[in-house]
Amino acid sequence: MAELFSARMRASSGGLHISGAERIVPDAEIETVAASLIRRAMTHENGPPEEIKITVESLAGREILRLRPLRVIIPSGIPHTIAVSELARAGVSEKAANMALEAILSGASPAGNNMRGAMLVDAATGERLEPDRERGIRARAVDWAKEAEAYISPAENELACATPHFREALALATKAANAPGAVAELCISDDPHYTTGYAASRAFGYCRIASMKQSGCRFGGRAFFVNAEKFDLEKYIDYMRKTPVLVNGNVEVLHENNK
Ligand code: PML
C-alpha cells in the first residue's frame, strides 16, 4: 500500500488567519494536492494572503483511524434556535451554547478577531478551556478515504454544494465527534459569504444549518464542547492534532421538516 502523507495549508495576512485545508494523500499525489492547496489559498474570497504555509508530513508508522461519517440532518426553523437546541440535546448547557455562538460571531480571540483554531468549551459551565485563545485547537490529519468519493459526491449533489466546505466540514466534524471527552461542536464559517454552519455530535449527527450569519460578516469559527469531568486535555489535543483519520461510508442525509 502507498505511503500516506498529511498535507495542510494555512494562509494568513498581517498575522490573521485567512484560510486553511487538510488532506491525507498517497505519496504520488503530494505535488498535485500541494498545488491545489496553494491555488485555493490564492483565490480565497478574503484576497491573496501574505503568507501561505504548506506542511507535508509522513504518516508512516501511525495507525490510521477509520470512521464512518456522521449522519447529516437538514432541519427547518430559526437557525440559532436550531443550533442551541441541537447542542442542548447532545448535552451542552444553553449558557455554554449561547456563549460560544456569541463569541464566534463577535471574534473569539483576545483581540476580537477570528481565532486560528477552535474554542474548547466546558459543555456544562461554558468555561473556555483552550490553553491559547489566539491559536485555539486545530483538528489536523483528517480526510475522506479515496473510495468514499462514491458516497460524498452524491450527498454534495443532493445538497447542491458548489464548494468543498461541506465535505471538509463533515470529515472534520466526524473526527471531532469521536474525540475522547467530546460532547458536541458548533461551527460557523469565517468566509464572509458562506453562511451555512452546523451543530454536530456523535449521538445526533451533523445538523447542517443555513443562514447562521448575515452574508458579508467576516466572523466565524468553531467551538468544541467537552465533558470536563471525563476529559484529559493532553489526550484530547494529541488526538485532534496527531491521530490520522480517514472517513468512509454512506453519507445519510435526513430532511427534517418539523423542528
Ligand atoms: C469552514 O469554512 O471551514 C466551515 C465550513 C462549514 C460548512 C458547513 C456546510 O456547508 O455543511
Residues whose N, C-alpha, C, O or C-beta is under 5 A from the ligand:
A	BS01	PML	H165 F166 A169 I188 S189 D190 D191 T196 G197 R208
